[in-house]
Amino acid sequence: MQHTIPVDQLGPEGKVMAQAVEACVHCGFCLAVCPTYAVLGEEMDSPRGRIVLMKSVLEGSLPVEATLPYIDRCLGCLACTPACPSGVKYGELLPLYRAHAGRQRQRGLLDRVAHTLVHETLPYPERFRLAAAAGRVGRLVQGALPAQFQAMLGLLPESLPPAAPLPELYPAQGPRRARVALLTGCVQQALRPEINWATLRVLARNGVEVVIPRGQGCCGSLALHTGELERARGLARHNLRLFPAEVDAVLTNAAGCGSGMKEYGMLFAGQPEAEAARAFVGRAQDVSEFLDTLGLVPPPALPAPLKLAYHDACHLSNAQGVAAAPRRLLAAIPNLSLAEIPEGELCCGSAGTYNLEQPALADQFGARKARNILATGAQAVAAGNIGCLIQIQTHLAKQGQALPLYHTLEVLDRAYGSA
């Protein structure tokens, strides 16, 4: 079949974009699961609608500027991917198209400032801590700031926990069953460092020795998902050099990071690091998936019954296909019962930097998720992604509810009695 998209003129990503676009048969299965379509009811705010727009731009019949409002409103939650009978690789198409569009778009001054602030602070824990401290001062004039900056300030906690540096090696308890390397994450280190410590304790309790490579940095996911391919490659190259190959797995406890790392093959296609990237992808796993495969050491019973609502982080369930594993881990804890959240497939509105860049829509998704969680009657909430935890916490508080929110590994850690 002859391509109508001039792939040779679109750079190394042109063929990938063309294949993804042409795989779409416009059947409409994606409409039922797309959060933006559910809220806005606009065809161009659905995956198949966006694909039509992208195709028109790539063929040269539509200017890039005409597509930007619809592409920018896409969460990148990939709920459309498991629903698609044609196997459209929307997870590859979206960042590549955003990169293509980014080379041509003209951002206004405030947009440029906000975009730069996000990408120069979030991937760097120490910079983020400084920005958070400055943000607390900024709250004094929050109401006078543009919407994007108000959203940034609104998601900051009143205070940050003290830094909790991790060792370079955390030994297994008892006979060693596996040896892994851990990606420690960026924002998570500043907002919830206890998640990493809980992860180390649970892995050790299950006979897993953990290497924490010194000097590691952001995995590049935030940059990748917003189409900043060169920035993403630079960050990813750094970690490719640092992470050891002599481990059973490279683990992450943040869904967005895991999704980004598993896209390194696409990110480095045609690059000198292509082979190393493919090997890295083969080792990359979410910690819940790894523990489920390894076999969990049975946790003791919780001291009191707990009804827990489990939230599927989009980049864990949709992008990585990991939905059953964390539920099995949690269900293994005696005295804990799991509650399924109504409309659980709909994104909470965090979606990387979405709640900073599209605050009005993100608020609608967050409020809807909070209402659905409260409808379960759960006493607490668990999820496998720091962004989801912060977004849900914010919107539960807005509705006057203060349920405890835990990472999946924090719940296991409590069950083992380490917390």
C-alpha positions as CSV (number, residue, x, y, z in Angstrom):
1,M,0.0,0.0,0.0
2,Q,1.4,3.4,-1.0
3,H,1.8,5.9,1.8
4,T,0.0,9.2,1.4
5,I,2.2,10.6,4.2
6,P,5.6,11.7,2.9
7,V,7.6,9.7,5.4
8,D,11.0,10.5,3.8
9,Q,10.4,14.2,4.6
10,L,9.4,13.7,8.2
11,G,12.7,12.5,9.7
12,P,13.4,9.1,11.3
13,E,10.0,9.1,13.1
14,G,8.0,9.5,9.9
15,K,7.5,5.8,9.2
16,V,6.4,5.0,12.7
17,M,3.8,7.8,12.6
18,A,2.6,6.8,9.2
19,Q,2.1,3.1,10.3
20,A,0.2,4.1,13.4
21,V,-2.1,6.5,11.5
22,E,-2.8,4.0,8.8
23,A,-3.6,1.3,11.2
24,C,-6.7,3.2,12.5
25,V,-9.9,2.1,10.8
26,H,-12.1,4.7,12.7
27,C,-14.2,2.0,14.3
28,G,-15.0,4.1,17.3
29,F,-14.2,1.6,20.0
30,C,-11.9,4.3,21.5
31,L,-14.7,6.7,22.1
32,A,-16.2,4.8,25.0
33,V,-13.0,4.9,27.0
34,C,-11.6,8.3,26.2
35,P,-11.8,10.7,29.1
36,T,-11.7,13.9,27.1
37,Y,-14.4,12.6,24.7
38,A,-16.5,11.6,27.8
39,V,-16.3,15.1,29.2
40,L,-16.2,17.3,26.0
41,G,-18.2,15.1,23.6
42,E,-16.2,16.4,20.6
43,E,-15.1,14.0,17.9
44,M,-11.7,15.9,17.5
45,D,-11.1,15.3,21.3
46,S,-11.2,11.5,20.8
47,P,-8.3,9.3,19.7
48,R,-9.7,8.6,16.2
49,G,-10.5,12.3,15.8
50,R,-7.0,13.3,16.7
51,I,-5.6,10.7,14.4
52,V,-7.5,12.3,11.5
53,L,-6.1,15.6,12.4
54,M,-2.5,14.2,12.6
55,K,-2.9,12.5,9.3
56,S,-4.0,15.7,7.6
57,V,-1.0,17.6,9.0
58,L,1.4,14.9,8.0
59,E,0.0,14.8,4.5
60,G,0.3,18.6,4.3
61,S,-3.4,19.4,4.0
62,L,-3.8,21.1,7.4
63,P,-1.5,23.5,9.4
64,V,-0.1,22.2,12.7
65,E,-1.7,25.1,14.6
66,A,-5.2,23.8,13.8
67,T,-4.5,20.6,15.7
68,L,-2.8,21.9,18.8
69,P,-5.8,22.6,21.0
70,Y,-7.0,19.0,20.5
71,I,-3.6,17.4,20.8
72,D,-2.8,19.4,23.9
73,R,-6.0,18.3,25.5
74,C,-5.1,14.6,25.1
75,L,-4.1,13.1,28.5
76,G,-1.9,10.5,26.9
77,C,-3.6,8.0,29.3
78,L,-3.7,5.4,26.5
79,A,-7.1,4.0,27.6
80,C,-7.7,3.7,23.8
81,T,-4.8,1.3,23.4
82,P,-6.3,-1.8,25.0
83,A,-9.7,-0.9,23.6
84,C,-8.4,-0.8,20.0
85,P,-9.1,-3.9,17.9
86,S,-6.7,-2.7,15.2
87,G,-3.6,-2.4,17.4
88,V,-3.0,1.3,16.7
89,K,0.2,2.3,18.5
90,Y,-1.2,5.5,19.9
91,G,1.4,5.5,22.6
92,E,4.2,5.9,20.0
93,L,2.2,8.2,17.7
94,L,1.3,10.8,20.3
95,P,4.8,11.8,21.5
96,L,6.3,11.6,18.0
97,Y,3.5,13.8,16.7
98,R,4.0,16.2,19.6
99,A,7.7,16.4,18.7
100,H,6.8,17.1,15.1
101,A,4.3,19.8,16.1
102,G,6.7,21.2,18.7
103,R,9.2,22.1,16.0
104,Q,6.7,24.4,14.4
105,R,4.5,25.7,17.2
106,Q,4.9,29.3,18.5
107,R,4.4,29.5,22.3
108,G,3.4,32.7,24.0
109,L,5.6,34.2,26.7
110,L,3.6,32.8,29.7
111,D,3.4,29.4,28.0
112,R,7.1,29.3,27.4
113,V,7.9,30.3,31.0
114,A,5.5,27.6,32.4
115,H,6.8,24.9,30.0
116,T,10.4,25.7,30.9
117,L,9.7,25.8,34.6
118,V,8.1,22.3,34.5
119,H,10.9,20.7,32.5
120,E,13.7,22.4,34.4
121,T,12.4,21.6,37.9
122,L,10.3,18.4,38.0
123,P,13.0,16.0,36.8
124,Y,15.5,17.3,39.4
125,P,14.6,16.7,43.1
126,E,16.8,19.4,44.5
127,R,15.6,22.0,42.1
128,F,12.1,20.9,42.8
129,R,12.6,21.3,46.6
130,L,13.8,24.9,46.0
131,A,10.9,25.6,43.6
132,A,8.5,24.3,46.2
133,A,9.9,26.6,48.9
134,A,9.6,29.5,46.5
135,G,6.1,28.4,45.7
136,R,5.0,28.7,49.3
137,V,5.9,32.4,49.1
138,G,4.1,32.6,45.8
139,R,0.8,31.5,47.5
140,L,0.6,34.9,49.0
141,V,-0.3,36.3,45.5
142,Q,-1.7,33.0,44.0
143,G,-5.0,34.5,43.0
144,A,-3.3,37.1,40.8
145,L,-1.3,34.6,38.9
146,P,-2.3,33.0,35.5
147,A,-4.2,29.7,35.7
148,Q,-1.2,27.5,34.9
149,F,0.9,29.0,37.8
150,Q,-2.1,28.8,40.1
151,A,-2.4,25.0,39.3
152,M,1.3,24.5,40.1
153,L,0.9,26.2,43.5
154,G,-2.4,24.4,44.2
155,L,-0.7,21.0,44.0
156,L,2.1,21.8,46.3
157,P,1.8,20.5,49.9
158,E,2.1,22.9,52.8
159,S,5.5,21.5,53.6
160,L,7.9,18.9,52.2
161,P,9.2,15.9,54.2
162,P,12.9,16.0,55.0
163,A,15.2,14.4,52.5
164,A,15.8,10.7,53.0
165,P,18.8,9.6,51.0
166,L,19.0,6.0,49.9
167,P,22.0,3.7,50.3
168,E,23.8,2.3,47.2
169,L,22.9,-1.2,48.3
170,Y,20.1,-2.6,50.3
171,P,20.6,-6.3,51.2
172,A,18.1,-9.1,51.0
173,Q,16.8,-10.7,54.2
174,G,17.5,-14.4,54.3
175,P,18.5,-16.3,51.2
176,R,18.8,-14.0,48.2
177,R,16.2,-14.8,45.6
178,A,17.0,-12.0,43.1
179,R,19.2,-8.9,42.6
180,V,17.7,-5.8,41.0
181,A,18.4,-2.1,40.4
182,L,15.9,0.6,41.5
183,L,15.0,3.8,39.7
184,T,14.3,6.2,42.5
185,G,12.2,8.7,40.6
186,C,12.2,12.5,40.6
187,V,9.3,14.3,42.2
188,Q,8.6,11.3,44.3
189,Q,11.9,11.7,46.1
190,A,10.9,15.2,47.2
191,L,7.2,14.7,47.9
192,R,7.0,11.1,49.2
193,P,10.5,9.7,49.9
194,E,9.0,7.1,52.2
195,I,7.7,5.2,49.1
196,N,11.2,4.3,48.1
197,W,12.1,3.2,51.6
198,A,8.9,1.1,51.8
199,T,9.9,-0.5,48.4
200,L,13.3,-1.4,49.7
201,R,12.0,-3.0,52.9
202,V,9.3,-5.0,51.0
203,L,11.9,-6.2,48.4
204,A,14.3,-7.1,51.1
205,R,11.6,-9.0,53.1
206,N,11.1,-11.0,49.9
207,G,14.7,-11.9,49.5
208,V,15.6,-9.3,46.9
209,E,18.9,-7.4,47.0
210,V,18.6,-3.9,45.6
211,V,21.2,-1.8,43.9
212,I,20.5,2.0,43.8
213,P,23.0,3.4,41.2
214,R,24.5,6.6,42.5
215,G,24.2,9.6,40.2
216,Q,21.0,8.3,38.4
217,G,18.6,10.9,37.2
218,C,15.2,11.4,35.6
219,C,14.3,8.6,33.2
220,G,13.1,11.1,30.6
221,S,9.4,10.2,30.7
222,L,8.0,13.7,31.3
223,A,10.0,15.0,28.3
224,L,9.1,12.0,26.1
225,H,5.4,12.2,26.8
226,T,5.4,15.9,25.9
227,G,7.3,15.4,22.7
228,E,10.7,16.7,23.9
229,L,12.5,13.8,22.3
230,E,16.1,15.2,22.5
231,R,15.7,16.2,26.1
232,A,14.3,12.7,26.8
233,R,17.2,11.0,25.0
234,G,19.7,13.0,27.0
235,L,18.2,12.0,30.3
236,A,17.8,8.4,29.2
237,R,21.3,8.1,27.9
238,H,22.7,9.1,31.3
239,N,20.8,6.3,33.0
240,L,21.6,3.7,30.3
241,R,25.3,4.3,31.2
242,L,24.8,4.1,34.9
243,F,22.4,1.1,35.4
244,P,24.1,-2.3,35.6
245,A,23.3,-5.0,33.2
246,E,24.1,-7.8,35.7
247,V,20.8,-7.6,37.5
248,D,17.6,-9.6,37.2
249,A,15.5,-6.5,36.6
250,V,15.5,-2.7,36.6
251,L,12.6,-1.8,38.8
252,T,10.5,1.4,39.2
253,N,7.7,2.1,41.6
254,A,6.3,5.0,39.5
255,A,3.9,4.0,36.6
256,G,4.9,7.0,34.5
257,C,8.6,6.1,34.8
258,G,8.0,2.5,33.9
259,S,6.0,3.4,30.8
260,G,8.7,5.8,29.7
261,M,11.5,3.3,30.2
262,K,9.6,0.7,28.2
263,E,9.5,3.1,25.3
264,Y,13.3,3.4,25.1
265,G,13.2,1.1,22.1
266,M,11.1,3.6,20.2
267,L,13.0,6.6,21.6
268,F,16.4,5.3,20.5
269,A,15.4,3.7,17.2
270,G,18.2,4.4,14.6
271,Q,20.4,5.8,17.4
272,P,23.8,4.4,18.5
273,E,22.2,3.3,21.8
274,A,19.5,1.3,20.1
275,E,20.8,-2.1,21.2
276,A,21.5,-1.0,24.8
277,A,18.0,0.5,24.9
278,R,16.4,-2.7,23.8
279,A,18.3,-4.7,26.4
280,F,17.3,-2.2,29.1
281,V,13.6,-2.4,28.1
282,G,13.9,-6.2,28.5
283,R,14.9,-5.7,32.1
284,A,12.6,-2.8,33.0
285,Q,9.6,-3.8,35.2
286,D,7.2,-2.2,37.7
287,V,7.9,-3.4,41.2
288,S,4.4,-4.9,41.5
289,E,4.8,-6.9,38.4
290,F,8.2,-8.2,39.5
291,L,7.0,-9.2,43.0
292,D,3.9,-10.9,41.6
293,T,6.1,-13.0,39.3
294,L,8.7,-13.7,41.9
295,G,6.1,-14.9,44.4
296,L,5.2,-12.8,47.5
297,V,6.2,-13.9,50.9
298,P,2.8,-14.1,52.7
299,P,2.3,-11.0,54.8
300,P,0.7,-11.2,58.2
301,A,-2.8,-10.0,58.9
302,L,-3.5,-6.3,59.4
303,P,-4.4,-5.6,63.0
304,A,-7.9,-4.4,61.9
305,P,-10.0,-4.9,58.8
306,L,-9.3,-2.3,56.0
307,K,-11.4,-1.6,53.0
308,L,-9.0,-0.3,50.3
309,A,-9.9,1.3,46.9
310,Y,-7.2,0.5,44.3
311,H,-6.8,3.1,41.6
312,D,-5.3,1.9,38.3
313,A,-2.6,4.4,37.2
314,C,-3.1,4.8,33.4
315,H,0.6,4.3,32.6
316,L,0.6,1.1,34.6
317,S,-2.7,-0.6,33.5
318,N,-3.0,0.9,29.9
319,A,0.6,1.5,28.8
320,Q,2.2,-1.5,30.6
321,G,-0.7,-3.9,30.9
322,V,-0.2,-4.3,34.6
323,A,-3.5,-4.4,36.4
324,A,-3.9,-7.8,38.0
325,A,-0.5,-8.0,39.7
326,P,-0.9,-5.2,42.2
327,R,-4.4,-6.4,43.0
328,R,-3.0,-9.9,43.7
329,L,-0.3,-8.5,46.0
330,L,-2.9,-6.5,48.0
331,A,-5.4,-9.3,48.1
332,A,-2.7,-11.5,49.7
333,I,-2.8,-9.3,52.8
334,P,-5.2,-10.9,55.4
335,N,-7.8,-8.5,56.8
336,L,-7.7,-6.3,53.7
337,S,-10.6,-6.1,51.2
338,L,-10.3,-4.4,47.8
339,A,-13.0,-2.1,46.5
340,E,-13.3,-1.5,42.7
341,I,-13.7,2.1,41.8
342,P,-16.6,3.0,39.4
343,E,-15.4,4.3,36.1
344,G,-12.0,3.0,37.2
345,E,-10.7,3.1,33.6
346,L,-11.0,6.9,33.4
347,C,-7.9,8.9,34.2
348,C,-7.6,10.9,37.4
349,G,-6.3,13.9,35.4
350,S,-2.7,13.9,36.7
351,A,-1.2,12.4,33.5
352,G,2.4,13.5,33.8
353,T,2.3,17.3,33.5
354,Y,-1.4,17.5,32.4
355,N,-2.7,18.9,35.6
356,L,-0.2,21.7,35.3
357,E,-0.8,22.4,31.6
358,Q,-4.6,21.8,31.4
359,P,-5.7,22.7,34.9
360,A,-9.4,23.3,34.1
361,L,-9.9,19.9,32.5
362,A,-7.7,18.1,35.0
363,D,-9.9,19.5,37.8
364,Q,-12.9,17.9,36.2
365,F,-11.2,14.5,35.9
366,G,-9.8,14.8,39.4
367,A,-13.2,15.7,40.9
368,R,-14.9,12.8,39.1
369,K,-12.3,10.4,40.3
370,A,-12.6,11.6,43.9
371,R,-16.4,11.2,43.8
372,N,-16.1,7.7,42.4
373,I,-13.6,6.7,45.1
374,L,-15.9,8.0,47.9
375,A,-18.8,6.0,46.4
376,T,-16.9,2.8,47.2
377,G,-17.0,3.5,51.0
378,A,-13.3,2.7,51.2
379,Q,-11.3,3.7,54.2
380,A,-8.1,4.3,52.2
381,V,-6.8,4.5,48.6
382,A,-3.8,2.8,47.0
383,A,-2.1,3.4,43.6
384,G,1.2,2.8,41.9
385,N,2.1,6.3,40.8
386,I,3.0,9.4,42.8
387,G,1.2,11.8,40.4
388,C,-2.1,9.9,40.9
389,L,-1.7,10.0,44.6
390,I,-1.1,13.7,44.7
391,Q,-4.0,14.4,42.3
392,I,-6.5,12.2,44.2
393,Q,-5.4,13.6,47.5
394,T,-5.9,17.2,46.2
395,H,-9.5,16.4,45.0
396,L,-10.5,14.4,48.0
397,A,-9.5,17.4,50.1
398,K,-11.5,19.7,47.9
399,Q,-14.6,17.5,48.6
400,G,-13.9,17.7,52.3
401,Q,-12.6,14.1,52.6
402,A,-9.1,13.2,53.9
403,L,-8.7,9.5,53.2
404,P,-5.2,8.1,53.7
405,L,-3.4,7.5,50.3
406,Y,-0.7,4.9,50.0
407,H,1.5,3.5,47.3
408,T,0.9,-0.2,46.8
409,L,4.3,-1.0,48.3
410,E,3.5,1.1,51.4
411,V,0.5,-1.0,52.1
412,L,2.6,-4.2,51.9
413,D,5.2,-2.6,54.0
414,R,2.6,-1.8,56.7
415,A,1.4,-5.4,56.5
416,Y,4.9,-6.7,57.1
417,G,5.1,-4.5,60.2
418,S,8.0,-2.3,59.0
419,A,6.1,1.0,59.2
